[in-house]
Amino acid sequence: MEETIEITTLQIDQEKDYAIVQIDNGKVNGITTKLLADLKHTFRALDQDDATKGLILTGRPHCFSAGINVKAIALSTPEEVNQFWIEYHEALQAMVRFSKPFVCAITGFAPAGATILACTADYRIMGKGDKHKIGMHEFKMSMQIPELLCDIYAYVLGEKVAWEAVQKAKLYSSDEALEVGLVNESVEVEEVMTRAEKYMKRQVAVYGKVYSTSKRFFRKGLLDIVDRDFEPMLAEIASDNEDPMVKQMLGMFMASLKK
C-alpha cells in the first residue's frame, strides 16, 4: 500500500473526469527531492483512483519548471544527492507507468530536467514566449546527463536528433519544439490550458480499458526504459559526482550565482 504523505509542492484540482496537477514549488518551480516525491505519490494515487480518468500536469503562467535545483544539489551531502536521484527515477517511473490519459500543459520555460518530466506525457502543449524554452542544455556547464534522462529524451526525439541537440546545448522555442516533435502543439500561452482540457476531454471519452491497454502497447519502449534496475545508474551518478572536474564546474556555477 502506498504510504500517505503531505503534498506541499503541487496544487491538485479535481475536475469532473480528470485532475489538474500544478507544480507550485518556489519562484521558478525548481525540481527538488520533495517535488519528485510529491509527483511520484500523486501519479500513483491518481492512477488507482477510479474517479480520475486522466491527468493534466502544468505550471504557473510563463513558468512550467526551471529544471533541477542545481544549487540545492551542490549544497547537499552525498546521501542527500543519492536520495534526490532515487526520487527522480521513481517519479519518472510513476509518470511513465500512469495508465490513463496524461497531458502536459507547458505554460512557460521547461529546460533540462523539466524537459524530461514533460517527455513522460502522452501529449504536450507548449505556450509561445521569448523565454519559453525546452531542451537539454547541460553541455553548457559540462554537466553529465544521467543515462535514464538521456534514454527518455532519445525516445521522444530519436537518438540522432537528441544527441545532436545535446551536443549543441539546444533549447527550442515552442514552435521549434513542434517542428522536431518534442511537443504536439504550440499555442499562445493563454490558450495552453484551454487546449489541454479540450484534448483531455476527447481522451477520457475513450473506454478506459481500451485506452490503457493501447497506451501500454504503443509505449513499450518507454516502459522498458523506466522499468530497468536503477542501481547501476545510481552508482554511475555517484561516481560522476566524485570527479574533480565535476566538482570544479559546480563550484564555478555557485560562484556565478553569487555574482
Protein Blocks (a to p, Z undefined) as FASTA:
>chain_A
ZZddddfkbccdddfkbccddddedjnopacfklmmmmmmmmmmmmmmmklgbdcdddde
hiabgcjafklmmmpcfklmmmmmmmmmmmmmmmmmpmbdcddddfbdcehjlmmmmmmp
mbdcddedfklccddfklmnopacdfklmmmmmmmnopklmmmmmmnopacdfklmmmno
pambdcdfklmmmmmmmmmmmmmmpcfklmmmmmmmmmmmmmmmmmpcfklmmmmmmmmm
mpmklmmmmmmmmmmmmZZ
